[in-house]
């Protein structure tokens, strides 16, 4: 059984299809990316802490403050965690400002779609 479409229905359908392709989410995205802000990083990290606390990341991530921090960093950006912390995770009592800056720099570069070359060691003084 064939369905007959009037020319106006066909025209409407075609125009709708064309317009929807132009108005899809990627098309509505900003044409020039902007780096992720410190506030956005904090918000996303808080969501990761909540996931860790809920048990989503397993018991190990809740076993200590530093394990929770490492898991939250991994949750926030697996790519940046792998690059900056995976070979030498944070240890109890450690405050590593150089790697913290590298991690944020990595996240900014990722948000811009840039290469991660030069992230590791970028803040060595």
C-alpha positions in Angstrom: 0.0 0.0 0.0 1.5 3.3 -1.1 1.0 6.5 0.8 0.3 9.5 -1.3 1.8 12.7 -0.1 0.8 16.1 -1.5 3.5 18.3 -2.8 3.0 20.7 0.1 3.4 17.9 2.7 6.6 16.7 0.9 7.9 20.3 0.8 7.2 20.8 4.5 8.9 17.5 5.4 11.9 18.3 3.4 12.2 21.8 4.9 11.8 20.4 8.4 14.5 17.9 7.8 16.9 20.5 6.5 16.2 22.9 9.4 16.6 20.3 12.0 20.0 19.4 10.7 21.1 23.1 11.0 19.6 23.4 14.5 21.0 20.2 16.0 23.1 20.6 19.2 26.5 20.6 17.4 25.3 23.3 15.1 24.1 25.4 18.1 27.5 25.1 19.9 29.7 28.1 20.0 31.9 28.4 16.9 35.0 29.2 19.0 35.7 27.0 22.0 36.6 28.6 25.3 38.7 27.0 28.1 37.0 25.4 31.0 36.9 27.8 34.0 38.1 27.1 37.6 34.5 27.4 38.7 33.4 24.7 36.2 36.2 22.5 37.3 35.1 22.9 40.9 31.5 22.1 40.1 32.4 19.0 38.1 34.8 17.9 40.9 32.0 18.2 43.5 29.8 16.0 41.3 32.7 13.5 41.2 33.0 13.6 45.0 29.3 12.8 45.2 29.8 9.8 42.9 32.7 8.6 45.0 30.7 9.0 48.2 27.7 7.1 46.7 30.0 4.1 46.1 30.0 4.3 42.4 33.8 4.2 42.2 34.1 1.3 44.6 35.1 0.8 48.3 38.8 1.7 47.7 37.9 5.2 46.7 36.2 5.7 50.0 39.0 4.1 52.1 40.9 7.4 52.8 40.8 11.0 52.1 43.7 10.7 49.6 42.1 7.8 47.8 38.9 9.8 47.5 41.0 12.7 46.0 42.7 10.4 43.5 39.4 8.9 42.4 37.8 12.3 42.1 40.6 13.5 39.9 40.3 10.3 37.8 36.5 10.9 37.5 37.0 14.5 36.6 39.3 13.7 33.7 40.6 10.2 33.1 42.9 11.6 30.3 44.5 14.3 32.5 44.7 12.0 35.5 46.5 9.4 33.4 48.9 12.0 32.1 49.7 13.8 35.4 49.0 11.5 38.3 48.7 7.9 37.2 52.4 7.0 37.4 52.7 8.6 40.8 49.3 9.1 42.6 48.9 11.6 45.4 50.0 10.2 48.8 48.7 11.0 52.3 49.5 14.6 53.3 51.0 15.5 49.9 50.2 18.9 48.4 51.6 19.0 44.8 50.9 22.5 43.4 53.0 21.9 40.3 51.0 18.8 39.3 47.7 20.5 40.3 48.5 23.3 37.8 49.5 20.8 35.1 46.2 19.0 35.7 44.1 22.2 35.3 46.2 23.2 32.3 45.5 19.7 30.8 41.8 20.2 31.3 41.8 23.6 29.7 43.7 22.2 26.7 41.2 19.3 26.4 38.3 21.7 26.5 39.8 23.6 23.6 40.5 20.5 21.6 44.2 21.2 21.8 47.1 18.8 21.8 48.3 17.7 25.3 51.9 18.0 24.3 53.8 20.1 26.8 51.4 19.7 29.7 53.7 17.4 31.7 56.5 19.6 33.0 54.9 22.9 31.9 55.0 24.2 35.5 58.4 22.9 36.6 60.4 25.8 38.0 
